[in-house]
């Protein structure tokens, strides 16, 4: 049973189609990288998966009891957040928002989950530090911990290594892979970093206003498309 | 010293301190979210709309708050909707609406009563302008604002910090944005009587900015802003009683002083 299935998906803004013909299905525990140039429809597909934008055609089906509100989302950072006064604890705990239901405040269980995810991301000693004072890599780990609080099954990461130095980038990729392997959490990542995508991911989806390629990372490495996209260099 | 205690024996002072204190608290709490969401000017825009509504209400001889509260609430919701979806962006929209409302208010005033003390009190505020019924309504509404803010605190934090994330995890962000706008609208109208249309927005912006200079977590910023706002309000009101300065302006001056002190402390 697939955890995610997209059938003939199509998205449009103001009547003009930006992405069409998306057909793929993903098993639980996969690691999918969505690649493509700017304007290829990556972010649109992401919004569709999160339920922030309704598809103009086709269907998105989640399996294994997953709801679109139970996806752990790691958005791109906004300028607003960089000077936002919030402690690391407050940010991570806000990931439990979708388990609030009708309750008004976070339960002891929510707090336990937040503490556990901070420990997994190695940020427990930053608990009372201010989010805005952290380095880029630390901030991303905080946001990843928050995303993990929101999900047990699927993570959606929007260019999670943008602006990070090479060491922090490597650490981030390792953490994501670790979560993917140890907790069997399905990972979907939008990325410009095609080399890392081909190395860490199990599957690649290449978009260019339509679906250009979907398959395993190994197949992608052998494809003409990958060679052209990389400007002749083989991976 | 006896004169100091004598001050509290006046009914209008008791009323002003109670109602003003509650409104200052509301303004400070909402202000933290508004400043962080880059909606600082919304308070200013709404107060001008409030002035327009009060001017029309006084021309028609109807209860001012009963007209102004709904008008400003509707404007706040519209402002939010239009600035998100419309072709004219947020700040320009606020400028258009606020200056139009002010213009209509001024025309209305000049045609009917002229610039009398009542109108001037809408502009610059006055503790004396609070009637008994105004005071009761203000106290009830500001208690509701405070209660809603506390009850929805976790959600308001999440929506303020990261709207996309909250939306993706199934939070109805429009609902909370609307809630924020409605609460702000109510606070602005209530605060206007005392602070004046021209000065009320400072009650929203100053405490949050001061608190952000010295605190680094959201909860502390909220608590600090509330304390600053209350302190500045009391200091400003008492100062205005003894120095015979306008209340609204004195409270703003106290807030400015507080902000300067926080800047110096925050630099270290």
Interface residues (C-beta under 8 A of the other chain):
Chain A: X50 X51 X52 X67 X68 X69 X70 X71 X73 X75 X78 X80 X81 X84 X85 X86 X87 X90 X91 X93 X94 X95 X97 X98 X100 X104 X105 X106 X128 X129 X130 X132 X133 X146 X150 X156
Chain B: X36 X37 X38 X151 X152 X153 X154 X155 X157 X158 X161 X162 X164 X165 X166 X167 X168 X169 X170 X171 X212 X215 X216 X217 X218 X219 X220 X221
